[in-house]
């Protein structure tokens, strides 16, 4: 069916078995006797036989254990540059790990598309950064607000064992401002700064923000339709025999 014969067929079978990490003993068994994870990987191997330029994967790791999921991700990484993969999945951490570009759908409409960095800039307008220090909250806020008066303290938690505290701030002025705050904090010896991290939003956060407007529009349209149906129903004459 794929137009492969003889030595070419044997060579491609050997290659795809290796790419999908399918042992020879597994390849000689009937697919109906294999576990779900192995059946998934046999299907992927079959799709790669004829060296396609594009492979569409619909929930390829659903039902797989962590090791088999990792093998599938490794396979896609190995074929990067040779094959284009179109991956459909509700496991957003997997999409984030595997894909160069993302398309977010809501009610059949594209509500966002681009690289992870492009989506982060578009849908998250605040930069979140964390500071771990032995300094107190009042002094830390005072120093931070000297650099950015609008910077907001979101969270203040103790760090286990060390006795230090983790402070989480947000600013609307971007990563460059957060880095400027870092330089000022490092110059304050009394704070004993031990950790600084800019927390970039994950794909799940972006997905929720990107789809929120579409869900609200669909909900509004649904309510309008219900009102229209109620009005139409009230004008229908009640005919009794």
MOVENVEN-V972448 format. One line per field, one symbol per residue. burial: + if it has 16 or more other ideal C-beta (glycine too) atoms within 10 Angstrom, else -. Layout:
burial->???
This chain:
burial->-----------++--++-++++---++------+--++-+++-++-+++-----+-+--++--+---++-++--++------+-+-+-+--+-++--++--+-+-+----++-+-+--++--+---+++++++-+----++-++--++--+------------++++++++-----++--++--+-----+-+--+----+-+--++-+++--+---------------------------
